[in-house]
């Protein structure tokens, strides 16, 4: 989020695990479980295809290890949870029962982020231990995961958690380093060795580069009523450890949005004694394309129990804040006012864009129940209804927390269709619970939710499918004040951050600059890279609520680009990752109905990529193509718009300028 507002640093409140004595036996095995013949023998589970094997070690302390095609990639690594008062789940484990199951099913997402059907195929081992807890391990063909479950009476207090990964070599880590738990998780990916990390820490997802090009991305899923996990090192071993923010004891509100934790408790969470804890997950890819294609976090998340989801309509959003409401050629003074928002609504209606956002400025900060004098919300809401355009309202999370019921009721009266909740900057248990509370209250009023200023997604978008996107990414808004939102970044974060879930990157700049020409301008921003680089983002990046960041005036000057952007879907029936390399380039094809969209991005290196079109299937196709112009390396706006006749037997040559891109809509003739 806004870098100029990041003035507050909270105490870290680091909590790692201790090793007090194990709790007394309480667990009861499930009816179908088989008794373990030898409680000390390791237990294993293999992926359906057999390439990945997870082994659970049962020595003095519970461990897990992971092998890929017979080669260990994660050495035995300690797992455990320390409860207040001394019990350590995982210390001197005694198996009371174990069971396995194989699942092969098709999931049909309410919101089709990557595809209309998700194959959920895994093998699972559930190991019950004396002491009232279990370890659940899953092996998929594209990754592995484990979680703890407890069956203890009443409430428990989790003092610490051991979640470790010991590597077999000093591998390179793509490390989104943090300096505080007070963070929007918008970081560049530093490349450091495991052994160099020490007490430094990062958010998730983070990626470990293994031998032979294998990648392992570390993340978590199904996070509820528990703090989010970060990652730190170990001074004595090639080990990465989970790091968790302790529960806030004392907070200070600085401005309307920055609630800073100044004191923390000596525990992570107080929670139900009988529950399942978040999944600790590794996506393991022998090819970089897998990292863009996987939906492992979605598969691990809890299925929705919402009885009615027909009202959830993803779509494009005309956005005001990035371009500072700079509309021109109009008979009114542009700004945060009624006339400007009516103009945005008209622009959206004329171009089939379903939503307009009212970002910062529409209400006096600190009071969602009022509007600034220049805003007549009744008039804006009436105009939006008349033009069949939905309104999305930006809110600071803290003000929403203080005024949630009356504010959301007011939005419902106005006919608002969604909220953009901003500046949370934390992932302790209290804040994680706030996310769910917002999701629940928004659902009651049929409001879509965009969590901006947020931690990484962990599957909330499956459990509450109206939570359609979130930030937690170094996105285009950075171009207003820095050069960090570069083409290098554009082809790096999708392999990690986007792996976790939809990403509110906010693309769509019409003012494009080469590396030499770029400069940050807060009120009239430009992007780095070519015009086609921006257009391709709408195909490559996944966000069911996708922003159009630039001004209606700038889009109107570029009718061909606007025609493509206003038609591009935000949800997909099918996704095919055709070619990709972390930090280098991405080529993706996505299908919506009968139409295919093709998008390609490169970093600052010009390159030529040949694409086989066999995936098109039978028939003749017409391609509406946007490709870098011959002078795009000198003038980034230079592009060629052409129409091509294609068949599945053709090959398409993509010539990408430095920071370039390619975008096409391919429809049957």
GISUL-V533237 format. One record per helix or strand of 2 or more residues. SS is the DSSP state (A for helix, B for strand). FROM is the first residue (numbers start at 1). TO is the last residue. If there is no record, write none. Layout:
BEGIN
SS | FROM | TO
SS | FROM | TO
END
This chain:
BEGIN
A | 3 | 5
B | 14 | 15
B | 43 | 46
B | 52 | 58
B | 61 | 68
B | 71 | 83
B | 88 | 89
B | 95 | 107
B | 118 | 129
B | 133 | 140
B | 143 | 167
B | 172 | 175
B | 177 | 178
B | 190 | 193
A | 194 | 197
B | 201 | 202
B | 206 | 209
A | 211 | 213
B | 215 | 221
B | 229 | 232
B | 239 | 245
B | 248 | 254
B | 258 | 264
B | 269 | 276
B | 279 | 285
A | 288 | 293
A | 296 | 300
B | 315 | 318
A | 338 | 350
B | 355 | 358
A | 377 | 387
B | 390 | 396
A | 397 | 402
A | 404 | 414
B | 418 | 422
A | 429 | 444
B | 448 | 451
A | 460 | 463
B | 467 | 470
A | 476 | 480
A | 487 | 490
A | 493 | 495
A | 497 | 500
B | 512 | 513
B | 527 | 528
A | 531 | 540
B | 545 | 548
A | 552 | 556
A | 559 | 567
B | 574 | 581
B | 585 | 592
B | 595 | 602
B | 607 | 612
A | 614 | 616
B | 621 | 628
B | 639 | 646
B | 651 | 656
B | 661 | 668
END
